[in-house]
Amino acid sequence: MAQRIATLDELKGHTLEQLLYQVARSKESLTVVLGEGGAVVIRPEVALKPLPELEGRVPEGWKDAIYGK
């Protein structure tokens, strides 16, 4: 995942909403460097693809047959 680094001065004039949408669209994390040596990282959530639906069936009593012993 790509990473962008910015200072608070560079982000002045942008709203929090704009920054969040920008991070979500660009799919890269944003590290905001604070003046006191600290930093805050804003990272987009990775969207997972849905699991495929498989054909087949689970037989009745499968759990008892395996764990019942």
PDB file of N, H, CA, C and O in Angstrom:
ATOM      1  N   MET A   1       0.852  -1.173   0.000  1.00  0.00           N
ATOM      2  CA  MET A   1       0.000   0.000   0.000  1.00  0.00           C
ATOM      3  C   MET A   1       0.898   1.235   0.000  1.00  0.00           C
ATOM      4  O   MET A   1       1.856   1.320   0.768  1.00  0.00           O
ATOM      5  N   ALA A   2       0.582   2.169  -0.852  1.00  0.00           N
ATOM      6  H   ALA A   2      -0.196   2.100  -1.476  1.00  0.00           H
ATOM      7  CA  ALA A   2       1.356   3.400  -0.954  1.00  0.00           C
ATOM      8  C   ALA A   2       1.101   4.275   0.280  1.00  0.00           C
ATOM      9  O   ALA A   2       0.074   4.155   0.949  1.00  0.00           O
ATOM     10  N   GLN A   3       2.056   5.145   0.555  1.00  0.00           N
ATOM     11  H   GLN A   3       2.890   5.242   0.012  1.00  0.00           H
ATOM     12  CA  GLN A   3       1.943   6.011   1.730  1.00  0.00           C
ATOM     13  C   GLN A   3       2.298   7.438   1.351  1.00  0.00           C
ATOM     14  O   GLN A   3       3.269   7.683   0.636  1.00  0.00           O
ATOM     15  N   ARG A   4       1.498   8.372   1.841  1.00  0.00           N
ATOM     16  H   ARG A   4       0.709   8.173   2.422  1.00  0.00           H
ATOM     17  CA  ARG A   4       1.753   9.798   1.630  1.00  0.00           C
ATOM     18  C   ARG A   4       2.035  10.419   2.986  1.00  0.00           C
ATOM     19  O   ARG A   4       1.391  10.076   3.977  1.00  0.00           O
ATOM     20  N   ILE A   5       2.993  11.330   3.035  1.00  0.00           N
ATOM     21  H   ILE A   5       3.517  11.609   2.231  1.00  0.00           H
ATOM     22  CA  ILE A   5       3.350  12.017   4.276  1.00  0.00           C
ATOM     23  C   ILE A   5       3.096  13.512   4.092  1.00  0.00           C
ATOM     24  O   ILE A   5       3.499  14.102   3.089  1.00  0.00           O
ATOM     25  N   ALA A   6       2.428  14.110   5.064  1.00  0.00           N
ATOM     26  H   ALA A   6       2.100  13.631   5.878  1.00  0.00           H
ATOM     27  CA  ALA A   6       2.128  15.549   4.998  1.00  0.00           C
ATOM     28  C   ALA A   6       2.247  16.143   6.400  1.00  0.00           C
ATOM     29  O   ALA A   6       2.115  15.438   7.401  1.00  0.00           O
ATOM     30  N   THR A   7       2.496  17.441   6.453  1.00  0.00           N
ATOM     31  H   THR A   7       2.604  18.013   5.641  1.00  0.00           H
ATOM     32  CA  THR A   7       2.530  18.154   7.726  1.00  0.00           C
ATOM     33  C   THR A   7       1.193  18.853   7.937  1.00  0.00           C
ATOM     34  O   THR A   7       0.384  18.952   7.015  1.00  0.00           O
ATOM     35  N   LEU A   8       0.969  19.333   9.144  1.00  0.00           N
ATOM     36  H   LEU A   8       1.627  19.252   9.893  1.00  0.00           H
ATOM     37  CA  LEU A   8      -0.273  20.055   9.421  1.00  0.00           C
ATOM     38  C   LEU A   8      -0.387  21.318   8.572  1.00  0.00           C
ATOM     39  O   LEU A   8      -1.480  21.672   8.130  1.00  0.00           O
ATOM     40  N   ASP A   9       0.731  21.995   8.344  1.00  0.00           N
ATOM     41  H   ASP A   9       1.619  21.708   8.702  1.00  0.00           H
ATOM     42  CA  ASP A   9       0.707  23.213   7.529  1.00  0.00           C
ATOM     43  C   ASP A   9       0.274  22.912   6.092  1.00  0.00           C
ATOM     44  O   ASP A   9      -0.436  23.710   5.480  1.00  0.00           O
ATOM     45  N   GLU A  10       0.692  21.780   5.559  1.00  0.00           N
ATOM     46  H   GLU A  10       1.268  21.132   6.057  1.00  0.00           H
ATOM     47  CA  GLU A  10       0.307  21.404   4.191  1.00  0.00           C
ATOM     48  C   GLU A  10      -1.178  21.080   4.079  1.00  0.00           C
ATOM     49  O   GLU A  10      -1.761  21.190   3.000  1.00  0.00           O
ATOM     50  N   LEU A  11      -1.783  20.686   5.182  1.00  0.00           N
ATOM     51  H   LEU A  11      -1.309  20.596   6.058  1.00  0.00           H
ATOM     52  CA  LEU A  11      -3.188  20.286   5.151  1.00  0.00           C
ATOM     53  C   LEU A  11      -4.148  21.406   5.524  1.00  0.00           C
ATOM     54  O   LEU A  11      -5.364  21.215   5.486  1.00  0.00           O
ATOM     55  N   LYS A  12      -3.622  22.567   5.882  1.00  0.00           N
ATOM     56  H   LYS A  12      -2.635  22.722   5.912  1.00  0.00           H
ATOM     57  CA  LYS A  12      -4.503  23.688   6.214  1.00  0.00           C
ATOM     58  C   LYS A  12      -5.332  24.055   4.992  1.00  0.00           C
ATOM     59  O   LYS A  12      -4.834  24.056   3.867  1.00  0.00           O
ATOM     60  N   GLY A  13      -6.586  24.362   5.225  1.00  0.00           N
ATOM     61  H   GLY A  13      -6.991  24.361   6.139  1.00  0.00           H
ATOM     62  CA  GLY A  13      -7.493  24.697   4.132  1.00  0.00           C
ATOM     63  C   GLY A  13      -8.291  23.497   3.642  1.00  0.00           C
ATOM     64  O   GLY A  13      -9.223  23.652   2.852  1.00  0.00           O
ATOM     65  N   HIS A  14      -7.938  22.313   4.098  1.00  0.00           N
ATOM     66  H   HIS A  14      -7.182  22.186   4.740  1.00  0.00           H
ATOM     67  CA  HIS A  14      -8.695  21.108   3.760  1.00  0.00           C
ATOM     68  C   HIS A  14      -9.551  20.713   4.961  1.00  0.00           C
ATOM     69  O   HIS A  14      -9.113  20.816   6.107  1.00  0.00           O
ATOM     70  N   THR A  15     -10.754  20.269   4.694  1.00  0.00           N
ATOM     71  H   THR A  15     -11.110  20.186   3.763  1.00  0.00           H
ATOM     72  CA  THR A  15     -11.593  19.787   5.786  1.00  0.00           C
ATOM     73  C   THR A  15     -11.256  18.327   6.062  1.00  0.00           C
ATOM     74  O   THR A  15     -10.662  17.643   5.228  1.00  0.00           O
ATOM     75  N   LEU A  16     -11.641  17.869   7.230  1.00  0.00           N
ATOM     76  H   LEU A  16     -12.123  18.425   7.907  1.00  0.00           H
ATOM     77  CA  LEU A  16     -11.428  16.474   7.582  1.00  0.00           C
ATOM     78  C   LEU A  16     -12.173  15.563   6.610  1.00  0.00           C
ATOM     79  O   LEU A  16     -11.669  14.510   6.220  1.00  0.00           O
ATOM     80  N   GLU A  17     -13.361  15.976   6.231  1.00  0.00           N
ATOM     81  H   GLU A  17     -13.770  16.832   6.548  1.00  0.00           H
ATOM     82  CA  GLU A  17     -14.156  15.190   5.277  1.00  0.00           C
ATOM     83  C   GLU A  17     -13.425  15.045   3.942  1.00  0.00           C
ATOM     84  O   GLU A  17     -13.402  13.958   3.365  1.00  0.00           O
ATOM     85  N   GLN A  18     -12.834  16.124   3.452  1.00  0.00           N
ATOM     86  H   GLN A  18     -12.853  17.007   3.920  1.00  0.00           H
ATOM     87  CA  GLN A  18     -12.069  16.062   2.197  1.00  0.00           C
ATOM     88  C   GLN A  18     -10.886  15.104   2.319  1.00  0.00           C
ATOM     89  O   GLN A  18     -10.628  14.314   1.411  1.00  0.00           O
ATOM     90  N   LEU A  19     -10.172  15.174   3.437  1.00  0.00           N
ATOM     91  H   LEU A  19     -10.383  15.816   4.175  1.00  0.00           H
ATOM     92  CA  LEU A  19      -9.017  14.298   3.643  1.00  0.00           C
ATOM     93  C   LEU A  19      -9.416  12.833   3.687  1.00  0.00           C
ATOM     94  O   LEU A  19      -8.754  11.984   3.090  1.00  0.00           O
ATOM     95  N   LEU A  20     -10.507  12.536   4.400  1.00  0.00           N
ATOM     96  H   LEU A  20     -11.045  13.225   4.885  1.00  0.00           H
ATOM     97  CA  LEU A  20     -10.957  11.151   4.503  1.00  0.00           C
ATOM     98  C   LEU A  20     -11.387  10.596   3.148  1.00  0.00           C
ATOM     99  O   LEU A  20     -11.051   9.462   2.806  1.00  0.00           O
ATOM    100  N   TYR A  21     -12.125  11.384   2.381  1.00  0.00           N
ATOM    101  H   TYR A  21     -12.398  12.304   2.659  1.00  0.00           H
ATOM    102  CA  TYR A  21     -12.539  10.926   1.052  1.00  0.00           C
ATOM    103  C   TYR A  21     -11.327  10.753   0.133  1.00  0.00           C
ATOM    104  O   TYR A  21     -11.286   9.823  -0.672  1.00  0.00           O
ATOM    105  N   GLN A  22     -10.357  11.631   0.250  1.00  0.00           N
ATOM    106  H   GLN A  22     -10.390  12.387   0.904  1.00  0.00           H
ATOM    107  CA  GLN A  22      -9.150  11.535  -0.567  1.00  0.00           C
ATOM    108  C   GLN A  22      -8.377  10.257  -0.253  1.00  0.00           C
ATOM    109  O   GLN A  22      -7.903   9.577  -1.162  1.00  0.00           O
ATOM    110  N   VAL A  23      -8.250   9.934   1.023  1.00  0.00           N
ATOM    111  H   VAL A  23      -8.635  10.487   1.762  1.00  0.00           H
ATOM    112  CA  VAL A  23      -7.547   8.704   1.422  1.00  0.00           C
ATOM    113  C   VAL A  23      -8.310   7.479   0.920  1.00  0.00           C
ATOM    114  O   VAL A  23      -7.702   6.525   0.433  1.00  0.00           O
ATOM    115  N   ALA A  24      -9.630   7.501   1.036  1.00  0.00           N
ATOM    116  H   ALA A  24     -10.123   8.275   1.432  1.00  0.00           H
ATOM    117  CA  ALA A  24     -10.434   6.356   0.588  1.00  0.00           C
ATOM    118  C   ALA A  24     -10.332   6.162  -0.927  1.00  0.00           C
ATOM    119  O   ALA A  24     -10.211   5.032  -1.400  1.00  0.00           O
ATOM    120  N   ARG A  25     -10.379   7.248  -1.680  1.00  0.00           N
ATOM    121  H   ARG A  25     -10.478   8.166  -1.296  1.00  0.00           H
ATOM    122  CA  ARG A  25     -10.308   7.149  -3.153  1.00  0.00           C
ATOM    123  C   ARG A  25      -8.928   6.735  -3.635  1.00  0.00           C
ATOM    124  O   ARG A  25      -8.808   5.920  -4.550  1.00  0.00           O
ATOM    125  N   SER A  26      -7.893   7.286  -3.031  1.00  0.00           N
ATOM    126  H   SER A  26      -7.991   7.948  -2.287  1.00  0.00           H
ATOM    127  CA  SER A  26      -6.535   7.014  -3.512  1.00  0.00           C
ATOM    128  C   SER A  26      -6.007   5.660  -3.036  1.00  0.00           C
ATOM    129  O   SER A  26      -5.028   5.148  -3.579  1.00  0.00           O
ATOM    130  N   LYS A  27      -6.663   5.076  -2.013  1.00  0.00           N
ATOM    131  H   LYS A  27      -7.459   5.491  -1.572  1.00  0.00           H
ATOM    132  CA  LYS A  27      -6.247   3.782  -1.451  1.00  0.00           C
ATOM    133  C   LYS A  27      -4.802   3.792  -0.964  1.00  0.00           C
ATOM    134  O   LYS A  27      -4.118   2.770  -1.013  1.00  0.00           O
ATOM    135  N   GLU A  28      -4.340   4.952  -0.496  1.00  0.00           N
ATOM    136  H   GLU A  28      -4.895   5.783  -0.456  1.00  0.00           H
ATOM    137  CA  GLU A  28      -3.015   5.044   0.101  1.00  0.00           C
ATOM    138  C   GLU A  28      -3.150   5.673   1.480  1.00  0.00           C
ATOM    139  O   GLU A  28      -4.027   6.506   1.707  1.00  0.00           O
ATOM    140  N   SER A  29      -2.280   5.273   2.394  1.00  0.00           N
ATOM    141  H   SER A  29      -1.567   4.596   2.209  1.00  0.00           H
ATOM    142  CA  SER A  29      -2.355   5.815   3.744  1.00  0.00           C
ATOM    143  C   SER A  29      -1.766   7.227   3.768  1.00  0.00           C
ATOM    144  O   SER A  29      -0.932   7.589   2.938  1.00  0.00           O
ATOM    145  N   LEU A  30      -2.221   8.003   4.734  1.00  0.00           N
ATOM    146  H   LEU A  30      -2.898   7.709   5.409  1.00  0.00           H
ATOM    147  CA  LEU A  30      -1.751   9.374   4.908  1.00  0.00           C
ATOM    148  C   LEU A  30      -1.179   9.490   6.311  1.00  0.00           C
ATOM    149  O   LEU A  30      -1.885   9.267   7.295  1.00  0.00           O
ATOM    150  N   THR A  31       0.094   9.837   6.404  1.00  0.00           N
ATOM    151  H   THR A  31       0.667  10.018   5.604  1.00  0.00           H
ATOM    152  CA  THR A  31       0.730  10.083   7.689  1.00  0.00           C
ATOM    153  C   THR A  31       0.833  11.588   7.884  1.00  0.00           C
ATOM    154  O   THR A  31       1.464  12.284   7.089  1.00  0.00           O
ATOM    155  N   VAL A  32       0.209  12.085   8.947  1.00  0.00           N
ATOM    156  H   VAL A  32      -0.303  11.519   9.593  1.00  0.00           H
ATOM    157  CA  VAL A  32       0.242  13.509   9.262  1.00  0.00           C
ATOM    158  C   VAL A  32       1.280  13.702  10.365  1.00  0.00           C
ATOM    159  O   VAL A  32       1.116  13.200  11.477  1.00  0.00           O
ATOM    160  N   VAL A  33       2.342  14.429  10.048  1.00  0.00           N
ATOM    161  H   VAL A  33       2.474  14.837   9.144  1.00  0.00           H
ATOM    162  CA  VAL A  33       3.418  14.677  11.003  1.00  0.00           C
ATOM    163  C   VAL A  33       3.032  15.887  11.848  1.00  0.00           C
ATOM    164  O   VAL A  33       2.758  16.968  11.327  1.00  0.00           O
ATOM    165  N   LEU A  34       3.016  15.679  13.169  1.00  0.00           N
ATOM    166  H   LEU A  34       3.238  14.801  13.592  1.00  0.00           H
ATOM    167  CA  LEU A  34       2.656  16.746  14.097  1.00  0.00           C
ATOM    168  C   LEU A  34       3.904  17.516  14.503  1.00  0.00           C
ATOM    169  O   LEU A  34       5.020  17.024  14.337  1.00  0.00           O
ATOM    170  N   GLY A  35       3.724  18.696  15.021  1.00  0.00           N
ATOM    171  H   GLY A  35       2.817  19.096  15.155  1.00  0.00           H
ATOM    172  CA  GLY A  35       4.846  19.553  15.376  1.00  0.00           C
ATOM    173  C   GLY A  35       5.715  19.042  16.506  1.00  0.00           C
ATOM    174  O   GLY A  35       6.909  19.340  16.536  1.00  0.00           O
ATOM    175  N   GLU A  36       5.163  18.289  17.430  1.00  0.00           N
ATOM    176  H   GLU A  36       4.193  18.047  17.406  1.00  0.00           H
ATOM    177  CA  GLU A  36       5.913  17.830  18.601  1.00  0.00           C
ATOM    178  C   GLU A  36       6.640  16.511  18.359  1.00  0.00           C
ATOM    179  O   GLU A  36       7.046  15.858  19.320  1.00  0.00           O
ATOM    180  N   GLY A  37       6.813  16.109  17.130  1.00  0.00           N
ATOM    181  H   GLY A  37       6.483  16.640  16.349  1.00  0.00           H
ATOM    182  CA  GLY A  37       7.514  14.862  16.839  1.00  0.00           C
ATOM    183  C   GLY A  37       6.612  13.660  16.720  1.00  0.00           C
ATOM    184  O   GLY A  37       7.086  12.570  16.401  1.00  0.00           O
ATOM    185  N   GLY A  38       5.337  13.820  16.964  1.00  0.00           N
ATOM    186  H   GLY A  38       4.951  14.706  17.223  1.00  0.00           H
ATOM    187  CA  GLY A  38       4.393  12.715  16.828  1.00  0.00           C
ATOM    188  C   GLY A  38       3.836  12.642  15.418  1.00  0.00           C
ATOM    189  O   GLY A  38       4.102  13.512  14.588  1.00  0.00           O
ATOM    190  N   ALA A  39       3.078  11.621  15.158  1.00  0.00           N
ATOM    191  H   ALA A  39       2.862  10.914  15.832  1.00  0.00           H
ATOM    192  CA  ALA A  39       2.461  11.455  13.847  1.00  0.00           C
ATOM    193  C   ALA A  39       1.151  10.693  14.000  1.00  0.00           C
ATOM    194  O   ALA A  39       0.974   9.914  14.937  1.00  0.00           O
ATOM    195  N   VAL A  40       0.239  10.930  13.065  1.00  0.00           N
ATOM    196  H   VAL A  40       0.383  11.562  12.304  1.00  0.00           H
ATOM    197  CA  VAL A  40      -1.039  10.230  13.010  1.00  0.00           C
ATOM    198  C   VAL A  40      -1.150   9.608  11.631  1.00  0.00           C
ATOM    199  O   VAL A  40      -0.901  10.265  10.621  1.00  0.00           O
ATOM    200  N   VAL A  41      -1.529   8.324  11.594  1.00  0.00           N
ATOM    201  H   VAL A  41      -1.731   7.790  12.415  1.00  0.00           H
ATOM    202  CA  VAL A  41      -1.664   7.628  10.318  1.00  0.00           C
ATOM    203  C   VAL A  41      -3.140   7.382  10.046  1.00  0.00           C
ATOM    204  O   VAL A  41      -3.858   6.853  10.895  1.00  0.00           O
ATOM    205  N   ILE A  42      -3.588   7.769   8.857  1.00  0.00           N
ATOM    206  H   ILE A  42      -3.005   8.198   8.167  1.00  0.00           H
ATOM    207  CA  ILE A  42      -4.955   7.507   8.399  1.00  0.00           C
ATOM    208  C   ILE A  42      -4.822   6.495   7.265  1.00  0.00           C
ATOM    209  O   ILE A  42      -4.205   6.773   6.237  1.00  0.00           O
ATOM    210  N   ARG A  43      -5.411   5.317   7.468  1.00  0.00           N
ATOM    211  H   ARG A  43      -5.912   5.091   8.304  1.00  0.00           H
ATOM    212  CA  ARG A  43      -5.240   4.229   6.510  1.00  0.00           C
ATOM    213  C   ARG A  43      -6.619   3.762   6.028  1.00  0.00           C
ATOM    214  O   ARG A  43      -7.511   3.543   6.847  1.00  0.00           O
ATOM    215  N   PRO A  44      -6.806   3.604   4.709  1.00  0.00           N
ATOM    216  CA  PRO A  44      -8.107   3.139   4.222  1.00  0.00           C
ATOM    217  C   PRO A  44      -8.324   1.669   4.554  1.00  0.00           C
ATOM    218  O   PRO A  44      -7.374   0.894   4.660  1.00  0.00           O
ATOM    219  N   GLU A  45      -9.568   1.306   4.711  1.00  0.00           N
ATOM    220  H   GLU A  45     -10.341   1.935   4.625  1.00  0.00           H
ATOM    221  CA  GLU A  45      -9.917  -0.082   4.970  1.00  0.00           C
ATOM    222  C   GLU A  45      -9.899  -0.849   3.654  1.00  0.00           C
ATOM    223  O   GLU A  45     -10.375  -0.363   2.628  1.00  0.00           O
ATOM    224  N   VAL A  46      -9.352  -2.034   3.700  1.00  0.00           N
ATOM    225  H   VAL A  46      -8.966  -2.430   4.533  1.00  0.00           H
ATOM    226  CA  VAL A  46      -9.284  -2.859   2.503  1.00  0.00           C
ATOM    227  C   VAL A  46     -10.627  -3.560   2.330  1.00  0.00           C
ATOM    228  O   VAL A  46     -11.106  -4.242   3.236  1.00  0.00           O
ATOM    229  N   ALA A  47     -11.222  -3.383   1.161  1.00  0.00           N
ATOM    230  H   ALA A  47     -10.833  -2.829   0.425  1.00  0.00           H
ATOM    231  CA  ALA A  47     -12.503  -4.033   0.878  1.00  0.00           C
ATOM    232  C   ALA A  47     -12.247  -5.452   0.382  1.00  0.00           C
ATOM    233  O   ALA A  47     -11.517  -5.664  -0.586  1.00  0.00           O
ATOM    234  N   LEU A  48     -12.853  -6.411   1.055  1.00  0.00           N
ATOM    235  H   LEU A  48     -13.447  -6.239   1.841  1.00  0.00           H
ATOM    236  CA  LEU A  48     -12.693  -7.801   0.667  1.00  0.00           C
ATOM    237  C   LEU A  48     -13.776  -8.204  -0.319  1.00  0.00           C
ATOM    238  O   LEU A  48     -14.908  -7.724  -0.247  1.00  0.00           O
ATOM    239  N   LYS A  49     -13.421  -9.088  -1.235  1.00  0.00           N
ATOM    240  H   LYS A  49     -12.502  -9.478  -1.293  1.00  0.00           H
ATOM    241  CA  LYS A  49     -14.403  -9.614  -2.172  1.00  0.00           C
ATOM    242  C   LYS A  49     -15.299 -10.602  -1.422  1.00  0.00           C
ATOM    243  O   LYS A  49     -14.842 -11.269  -0.494  1.00  0.00           O
ATOM    244  N   PRO A  50     -16.570 -10.699  -1.818  1.00  0.00           N
ATOM    245  CA  PRO A  50     -17.437 -11.666  -1.142  1.00  0.00           C
ATOM    246  C   PRO A  50     -16.982 -13.095  -1.446  1.00  0.00           C
ATOM    247  O   PRO A  50     -16.442 -13.380  -2.515  1.00  0.00           O
ATOM    248  N   LEU A  51     -17.212 -13.968  -0.493  1.00  0.00           N
ATOM    249  H   LEU A  51     -17.651 -13.736   0.375  1.00  0.00           H
ATOM    250  CA  LEU A  51     -16.851 -15.364  -0.684  1.00  0.00           C
ATOM    251  C   LEU A  51     -17.773 -16.011  -1.720  1.00  0.00           C
ATOM    252  O   LEU A  51     -18.952 -15.667  -1.801  1.00  0.00           O
ATOM    253  N   PRO A  52     -17.245 -16.936  -2.504  1.00  0.00           N
ATOM    254  CA  PRO A  52     -18.098 -17.599  -3.495  1.00  0.00           C
ATOM    255  C   PRO A  52     -19.043 -18.583  -2.805  1.00  0.00           C
ATOM    256  O   PRO A  52     -18.726 -19.134  -1.750  1.00  0.00           O
ATOM    257  N   GLU A  53     -20.199 -18.789  -3.414  1.00  0.00           N
ATOM    258  H   GLU A  53     -20.456 -18.341  -4.271  1.00  0.00           H
ATOM    259  CA  GLU A  53     -21.136 -19.785  -2.911  1.00  0.00           C
ATOM    260  C   GLU A  53     -20.843 -21.082  -3.635  1.00  0.00           C
ATOM    261  O   GLU A  53     -20.869 -21.140  -4.865  1.00  0.00           O
ATOM    262  N   LEU A  54     -20.566 -22.112  -2.873  1.00  0.00           N
ATOM    263  H   LEU A  54     -20.544 -22.065  -1.875  1.00  0.00           H
ATOM    264  CA  LEU A  54     -20.211 -23.396  -3.453  1.00  0.00           C
ATOM    265  C   LEU A  54     -21.410 -24.331  -3.451  1.00  0.00           C
ATOM    266  O   LEU A  54     -22.264 -24.280  -2.566  1.00  0.00           O
ATOM    267  N   GLU A  55     -21.449 -25.185  -4.464  1.00  0.00           N
ATOM    268  H   GLU A  55     -20.755 -25.226  -5.183  1.00  0.00           H
ATOM    269  CA  GLU A  55     -22.513 -26.175  -4.515  1.00  0.00           C
ATOM    270  C   GLU A  55     -22.171 -27.304  -3.559  1.00  0.00           C
ATOM    271  O   GLU A  55     -21.000 -27.554  -3.275  1.00  0.00           O
ATOM    272  N   GLY A  56     -23.176 -27.971  -3.072  1.00  0.00           N
ATOM    273  H   GLY A  56     -24.127 -27.768  -3.303  1.00  0.00           H
ATOM    274  CA  GLY A  56     -22.957 -29.097  -2.178  1.00  0.00           C
ATOM    275  C   GLY A  56     -23.888 -29.031  -0.994  1.00  0.00           C
ATOM    276  O   GLY A  56     -24.757 -28.163  -0.903  1.00  0.00           O
ATOM    277  N   ARG A  57     -23.688 -29.967  -0.092  1.00  0.00           N
ATOM    278  H   ARG A  57     -22.983 -30.672  -0.166  1.00  0.00           H
ATOM    279  CA  ARG A  57     -24.540 -30.002   1.099  1.00  0.00           C
ATOM    280  C   ARG A  57     -23.732 -30.552   2.264  1.00  0.00           C
ATOM    281  O   ARG A  57     -22.695 -31.188   2.073  1.00  0.00           O
ATOM    282  N   VAL A  58     -24.215 -30.302   3.457  1.00  0.00           N
ATOM    283  H   VAL A  58     -25.058 -29.785   3.612  1.00  0.00           H
ATOM    284  CA  VAL A  58     -23.606 -30.825   4.670  1.00  0.00           C
ATOM    285  C   VAL A  58     -24.541 -31.914   5.186  1.00  0.00           C
ATOM    286  O   VAL A  58     -25.709 -31.641   5.463  1.00  0.00           O
ATOM    287  N   PRO A  59     -24.046 -33.137   5.318  1.00  0.00           N
ATOM    288  CA  PRO A  59     -24.923 -34.225   5.751  1.00  0.00           C
ATOM    289  C   PRO A  59     -25.399 -34.038   7.194  1.00  0.00           C
ATOM    290  O   PRO A  59     -24.695 -33.463   8.024  1.00  0.00           O
ATOM    291  N   GLU A  60     -26.599 -34.531   7.473  1.00  0.00           N
ATOM    292  H   GLU A  60     -27.171 -34.998   6.799  1.00  0.00           H
ATOM    293  CA  GLU A  60     -27.154 -34.479   8.829  1.00  0.00           C
ATOM    294  C   GLU A  60     -26.236 -35.236   9.775  1.00  0.00           C
ATOM    295  O   GLU A  60     -25.720 -36.292   9.408  1.00  0.00           O
ATOM    296  N   GLY A  61     -26.022 -34.733  10.964  1.00  0.00           N
ATOM    297  H   GLY A  61     -26.441 -33.876  11.262  1.00  0.00           H
ATOM    298  CA  GLY A  61     -25.249 -35.409  11.987  1.00  0.00           C
ATOM    299  C   GLY A  61     -23.748 -35.396  11.763  1.00  0.00           C
ATOM    300  O   GLY A  61     -23.034 -36.166  12.405  1.00  0.00           O
ATOM    301  N   TRP A  62     -23.244 -34.546  10.873  1.00  0.00           N
ATOM    302  H   TRP A  62     -23.824 -33.920  10.352  1.00  0.00           H
ATOM    303  CA  TRP A  62     -21.806 -34.535  10.581  1.00  0.00           C
ATOM    304  C   TRP A  62     -20.987 -34.205  11.820  1.00  0.00           C
ATOM    305  O   TRP A  62     -19.908 -34.757  12.032  1.00  0.00           O
ATOM    306  N   LYS A  63     -21.512 -33.303  12.632  1.00  0.00           N
ATOM    307  H   LYS A  63     -22.390 -32.854  12.460  1.00  0.00           H
ATOM    308  CA  LYS A  63     -20.757 -32.880  13.807  1.00  0.00           C
ATOM    309  C   LYS A  63     -20.672 -34.004  14.837  1.00  0.00           C
ATOM    310  O   LYS A  63     -19.621 -34.220  15.440  1.00  0.00           O
ATOM    311  N   ASP A  64     -21.766 -34.708  15.036  1.00  0.00           N
ATOM    312  H   ASP A  64     -22.620 -34.532  14.546  1.00  0.00           H
ATOM    313  CA  ASP A  64     -21.776 -35.816  15.992  1.00  0.00           C
ATOM    314  C   ASP A  64     -20.840 -36.921  15.537  1.00  0.00           C
ATOM    315  O   ASP A  64     -20.181 -37.547  16.367  1.00  0.00           O
ATOM    316  N   ALA A  65     -20.768 -37.172  14.247  1.00  0.00           N
ATOM    317  H   ALA A  65     -21.303 -36.663  13.573  1.00  0.00           H
ATOM    318  CA  ALA A  65     -19.920 -38.244  13.725  1.00  0.00           C
ATOM    319  C   ALA A  65     -18.450 -37.928  13.948  1.00  0.00           C
ATOM    320  O   ALA A  65     -17.663 -38.837  14.211  1.00  0.00           O
ATOM    321  N   ILE A  66     -18.065 -36.672  13.851  1.00  0.00           N
ATOM    322  H   ILE A  66     -18.704 -35.933  13.638  1.00  0.00           H
ATOM    323  CA  ILE A  66     -16.663 -36.304  13.991  1.00  0.00           C
ATOM    324  C   ILE A  66     -16.278 -36.088  15.454  1.00  0.00           C
ATOM    325  O   ILE A  66     -15.235 -36.570  15.897  1.00  0.00           O
ATOM    326  N   TYR A  67     -17.112 -35.368  16.204  1.00  0.00           N
ATOM    327  H   TYR A  67     -17.959 -34.977  15.844  1.00  0.00           H
ATOM    328  CA  TYR A  67     -16.751 -34.973  17.559  1.00  0.00           C
ATOM    329  C   TYR A  67     -17.392 -35.828  18.645  1.00  0.00           C
ATOM    330  O   TYR A  67     -17.098 -35.645  19.826  1.00  0.00           O
ATOM    331  N   GLY A  68     -18.248 -36.740  18.269  1.00  0.00           N
ATOM    332  H   GLY A  68     -18.487 -36.888  17.310  1.00  0.00           H
ATOM    333  CA  GLY A  68     -18.969 -37.530  19.256  1.00  0.00           C
ATOM    334  C   GLY A  68     -18.153 -38.618  19.907  1.00  0.00           C
ATOM    335  O   GLY A  68     -18.596 -39.192  20.902  1.00  0.00           O
ATOM    336  N   LYS A  69     -16.999 -38.923  19.397  1.00  0.00           N
ATOM    337  H   LYS A  69     -16.640 -38.457  18.589  1.00  0.00           H
ATOM    338  CA  LYS A  69     -16.197 -40.028  19.909  1.00  0.00           C
ATOM    339  C   LYS A  69     -15.498 -39.681  21.195  1.00  0.00           C
ATOM    340  O   LYS A  69     -14.781 -40.512  21.752  1.00  0.00           O
TER     341      LYS A  69
END
